[in-house]
Amino acid sequence: MTETRRSSTSAFRRYADLVVGLLVLIVLIDLGLIVYRKHQGSSVEVDRSRQVNYFFRVDPNTAREEDLADIPGLTQTAARKITAYRTKHQDGQSGKVVFNNLEDLARVPGLSERMLQKATPFLTFPPRTPTTIPAAEH
């Protein structure tokens, strides 16, 4: 009889452990669902009040190809075309100004109007030196 009692106690204990385990599992799943539902569809707020704009201007007469390629709107290929055009039209004078304004830059073959519109805020050109007309001698 003790043998039967032990086996029934042990079977009962295993059954009780199984029930407790299932209850714990149900509680954990329920908690997981609560957390999931709480965060479902929620979005992260981004503080845009302190927006930093990095702004630079590049002179296409002196800029390296890498610097031109960093300008929004210009590609590596466009930058290469600009530097090749500049080198060709400097006639061996390395400091010679080829691009006095945006219209001069638009002469570079392969640059689209849209590309130049995007790049314009990041470009600078040398200041024009006013031509002086000598005063007439009386």
Helices and strands as residue ranges (DSSP letters): H 2-39, H 65-69, H 76-89, H 102-105, H 113-119, G 120-122
